Amino acid sequence: MKGKFWVLAVIISAVVAGSAGYFACLYLGQRVTLGDDTYKAVEIGRNYLENGLSRGGPSPWVGDLLQVKLETGDPNYYWHYLWGEEVDSPVEENTLCWVIRFEKAKCPGHWHEVWIDADSLDVVGGMQCK
């Protein structure tokens, strides 16, 4: 009887752990390895931020790459609104995006984040810590 109990306990633990991992990736974003698509998105994000932020003075503004993940979310067009740019055809919601975070070059410990549509590779949002 004790042997069956432990087998059942191990099976239940594995199911619970697997479910937790699945939902963590689903709702918290999926970490990805750097491949060709990722490098392209990182390059687009770095160039977009550097070009926009350099309006405030000499470069560099964008520091080291801190994080890249693929995530579904609602675009906020943060950088467009911040810099007074027009949004041609806004994407409404549930967009698969590269979420790319860079350290602020002139303020270590702080970051810029840019969201890039995974299909079109257009910048659709972001944020920054102050």
N, C-alpha and C positions, 0 to 999 in steps of 0.2 A: 504494500500500500504506500509506503514512504517513497519508493522509487517512482511510482506513477505520479505522486504529488510533485516531486522535483521536476520531472519531465514536463508536466503541465505548467509549472511555475516558470520554467525556462521558455517555453513556447509563448506564454502570455507576455513575458518580459520582452521577448524579441518583437512581437507584434506591436506592443506599445512603443518601443524605441523606434521601430521603423515608421510608424505613423507620426510620431513626433518629428522625426527628421523630414518626412515628406511635407508636413504642414509648415515647418520652419522654412523650408526652401520656397514653398508656395507663397507664403505670406510675408516673409522677411527678405526675400530676394535670393537669387541663386548666385553664388560666387562662381566665377568662371576662370578658366586658364587663358593665358594670352595666346590667341591664335591670330590669323591674318585679319579677320573681321574686327577683332578686338583692337589690334594695332591701328587699324584704319580709324576706328571710332575714337581712340585715345588721341591720335594725331589731329583729327577734326576738332575735338574738344579743346585740346591745348591751344591750337591756332585761333579758334574762336575766342577763347578767354583772353589770350595774350593780345589779340588785336583790339578787343573791346576795352580791356583794362588799361592798355597803354595810352588811352586818351587822357588818363589821369597823371601822366608823367612818364619818365623813362622806364624801359623794361629792365629786367624781367619781373613780371608780376606772378607768374605761375611757376611754382616750385616742383618738387618731386611728386610722382604719381603715388597716391596713397591707397586707392581702392578702385576696383572695377567690378561691377556686377550687372547682371541682366535681370531686369525687374519690370513688372507690369504696373502701370500707374497712370494717373491723369496729368497730362502736360499742364504746366503753369506759366510757361513763357516768361519766367522770372527775368532773365537777362535782356530779353527784348523790351520789356516794360521799363526796366532799370535804365537802359540806354536810349529809350525813345524810338526804338525800331518798330516798324510795322510787321504784323504777322499776316502773311499772304493768305494762307488757307489753314486756319487752326485745326488741329486734331482735337477731337472732343474728349475722349476718355478711353481707358483700358488699352493703352498703347505699350507695346513691348519696347523698352528703352535700355540702352547702355547707360548706367549711372556711374559716372566717372568723377572721382574726387582727387583733387590736387592740393598739395600744401600751398599756402600763401608764401611766396618767396620772400616777401619783406616782413612777414609776421609769423615766424615758426610756431607750430602748435595750432594754427588756424587753417581753414581750408576754403576752397572754392569747389563747387560741384556743378557739373553740367550734365544734362539729360539729352541723349541723342536717340532719335527714333531708330530702332534696329533695322527697319526695312528701307526707309528713305535716306537715312543718315543725316537728317535735318536736326538742328538743335531745337528742342521742344520745352526746355525748362532748365531748372537748376535751383541752387540756393548757395548760401555761404554763411559761415559763422562770422559773427562781428568781432 
